[in-house]
Amino acid sequence: MANRVLLGKHPNHGYGLFVSRSAGTASGGSSIAAQNVLASDKSEFLFDSTAASQAQLLCWHQVTTTSSHNGSSVSFEYSNFGVRNFAFALCSQVGSASESASDISCVSQGSGSARASATYGIFGGVQGSLNSTADLGNDINFTIELTDQGSGRGRCIINRITASSSAKDFLVNVLIFKEQA
Amino acid sequence: MANRVYLGRHPALSGNPYGLFVSKPTKNVLGTTHDDFAFRSDLSDSVGSVTSTFGQSFHIKHRGEVSISLTNDGTNSDFRDSVSITYPRADFNDGSNDRCPLVFIQTSVITDTTIQNAVGMYNWKNTSQDFRTSMGFRFVVQPYPDTSGNGLIHVTVFAEAFADADGDWPGTNTGTRKVYYALATTCIST
């Protein structure tokens, strides 16, 4: 079995904590050997304390935006620990005129039950035709901003910059990480 | 040399929390400010408007690749094709509910599987005013599509092409691409 965890002086990388990956199976069914934590190539290590940051996830928060937010924003606060964070966002959008936010939330679902209308993606949650059917989410547009509020609190602002005529809900899933490399 | 790793009860942090602590290079792990640490296991949101993920790192539960072949569909000259990837919802279950995994997708470029496309699309309008999309892909995650017990990732890959100087459609590179996927156990919270 390969050595998997090293706490101490690595033969190539100095003192620190290092964890290498376990064995696995590739998608084609072939075996992938475990990685020796004593290896000189640390690019596939699961943990490497010589890195400047481990980009720990502070929250994945789902925010509902409605037509009432057109041209305005919705925000939430979280613990940012007084250091710089970074974030990225995913989007869920309606796929038919009868759907609303509750139909497209991806948070969780009881085992064995379905919510087929719930999807998320980088450019929204509906994919298929490249048409521009009005008001079914194809016109979604938003930005996210992070600001430091002091005292270890951060604020995330989601600006819904859709047209004033946009009537449908869409959800923004924000992932916030601590901190800059 | 600075102390870099501490496992146990931290002697200097407020409350002396137990855990694993790793400082940034050149920083002392016995420091007391958040800027000292590259990793600490005692992070928890105290504001209360979000559900804390406690500084969780990504754990890739599934990864793999599938092939996809692009052809002209003969109707709209879309030069795109789709592939669906399934995964077991139970792998992201918290005991009673299935939750949504974080999905990363990349694709190869034509003739070269060592170069991967990141997410992105370019739109290009040809002389007949059709909109066409080149060099890119989209994906959506459908975590609870039915009662089969599987989640679904739907990936659409678009053929690569570049507009030339006079705006003519320059032809499209069809052929086989690879779609690479990784599913992280980091689950959505409210």
Boltz contact constraints between the chains, C-beta under 6 A:
constraints:
  - contact:
      token1: [A, 15]
      token2: [B, 4]
      max_distance: 6.0
  - contact:
      token1: [A, 16]
      token2: [B, 4]
      max_distance: 6.0
  - contact:
      token1: [A, 17]
      token2: [B, 5]
      max_distance: 6.0
  - contact:
      token1: [A, 17]
      token2: [B, 22]
      max_distance: 6.0
  - contact:
      token1: [A, 27]
      token2: [B, 64]
      max_distance: 6.0
  - contact:
      token1: [A, 27]
      token2: [B, 65]
      max_distance: 6.0
  - contact:
      token1: [A, 49]
      token2: [B, 4]
      max_distance: 6.0
  - contact:
      token1: [A, 49]
      token2: [B, 5]
      max_distance: 6.0
  - contact:
      token1: [A, 49]
      token2: [B, 22]
      max_distance: 6.0
  - contact:
      token1: [A, 52]
      token2: [B, 24]
      max_distance: 6.0
  - contact:
      token1: [A, 53]
      token2: [B, 38]
      max_distance: 6.0
  - contact:
      token1: [A, 54]
      token2: [B, 38]
      max_distance: 6.0
  - contact:
      token1: [A, 54]
      token2: [B, 39]
      max_distance: 6.0
  - contact:
      token1: [A, 56]
      token2: [B, 55]
      max_distance: 6.0
  - contact:
      token1: [A, 57]
      token2: [B, 53]
      max_distance: 6.0
  - contact:
      token1: [A, 57]
      token2: [B, 56]
      max_distance: 6.0
  - contact:
      token1: [A, 57]
      token2: [B, 186]
      max_distance: 6.0
  - contact:
      token1: [A, 59]
      token2: [B, 50]
      max_distance: 6.0
  - contact:
      token1: [A, 59]
      token2: [B, 53]
      max_distance: 6.0
  - contact:
      token1: [A, 60]
      token2: [B, 188]
      max_distance: 6.0
  - contact:
      token1: [A, 60]
      token2: [B, 189]
      max_distance: 6.0
  - contact:
      token1: [A, 61]
      token2: [B, 50]
      max_distance: 6.0
  - contact:
      token1: [A, 62]
      token2: [B, 190]
      max_distance: 6.0
  - contact:
      token1: [A, 76]
      token2: [B, 49]
      max_distance: 6.0
  - contact:
      token1: [A, 77]
      token2: [B, 47]
      max_distance: 6.0
  - contact:
      token1: [A, 77]
      token2: [B, 49]
      max_distance: 6.0
  - contact:
      token1: [A, 78]
      token2: [B, 45]
      max_distance: 6.0
  - contact:
      token1: [A, 78]
      token2: [B, 47]
      max_distance: 6.0
  - contact:
      token1: [A, 78]
      token2: [B, 50]
      max_distance: 6.0
  - contact:
      token1: [A, 79]
      token2: [B, 45]
      max_distance: 6.0
  - contact:
      token1: [A, 79]
      token2: [B, 46]
      max_distance: 6.0
  - contact:
      token1: [A, 79]
      token2: [B, 47]
      max_distance: 6.0
  - contact:
      token1: [A, 81]
      token2: [B, 34]
      max_distance: 6.0
  - contact:
      token1: [A, 82]
      token2: [B, 34]
      max_distance: 6.0
  - contact:
      token1: [A, 83]
      token2: [B, 34]
      max_distance: 6.0
  - contact:
      token1: [A, 83]
      token2: [B, 35]
      max_distance: 6.0
  - contact:
      token1: [A, 106]
      token2: [B, 100]
      max_distance: 6.0
  - contact:
      token1: [A, 106]
      token2: [B, 143]
      max_distance: 6.0
  - contact:
      token1: [A, 106]
      token2: [B, 188]
      max_distance: 6.0
  - contact:
      token1: [A, 107]
      token2: [B, 188]
      max_distance: 6.0
  - contact:
      token1: [A, 107]
      token2: [B, 190]
      max_distance: 6.0
  - contact:
      token1: [A, 108]
      token2: [B, 97]
      max_distance: 6.0
  - contact:
      token1: [A, 108]
      token2: [B, 99]
      max_distance: 6.0
  - contact:
      token1: [A, 109]
      token2: [B, 98]
      max_distance: 6.0
  - contact:
      token1: [A, 109]
      token2: [B, 144]
      max_distance: 6.0
  - contact:
      token1: [A, 110]
      token2: [B, 97]
      max_distance: 6.0
  - contact:
      token1: [A, 111]
      token2: [B, 98]
      max_distance: 6.0
  - contact:
      token1: [A, 112]
      token2: [B, 147]
      max_distance: 6.0
  - contact:
      token1: [A, 114]
      token2: [B, 144]
      max_distance: 6.0
  - contact:
      token1: [A, 114]
      token2: [B, 146]
      max_distance: 6.0
  - contact:
      token1: [A, 114]
      token2: [B, 147]
      max_distance: 6.0
  - contact:
      token1: [A, 115]
      token2: [B, 144]
      max_distance: 6.0
  - contact:
      token1: [A, 116]
      token2: [B, 145]
      max_distance: 6.0
  - contact:
      token1: [A, 118]
      token2: [B, 144]
      max_distance: 6.0
  - contact:
      token1: [A, 119]
      token2: [B, 140]
      max_distance: 6.0
  - contact:
      token1: [A, 119]
      token2: [B, 142]
      max_distance: 6.0
  - contact:
      token1: [A, 120]
      token2: [B, 141]
      max_distance: 6.0
  - contact:
      token1: [A, 121]
      token2: [B, 139]
      max_distance: 6.0
  - contact:
      token1: [A, 121]
      token2: [B, 140]
      max_distance: 6.0
  - contact:
      token1: [A, 122]
      token2: [B, 119]
      max_distance: 6.0
  - contact:
      token1: [A, 123]
      token2: [B, 138]
      max_distance: 6.0
  - contact:
      token1: [A, 125]
      token2: [B, 140]
      max_distance: 6.0
  - contact:
      token1: [A, 127]
      token2: [B, 138]
      max_distance: 6.0
  - contact:
      token1: [A, 127]
      token2: [B, 140]
      max_distance: 6.0
  - contact:
      token1: [A, 153]
      token2: [B, 47]
      max_distance: 6.0
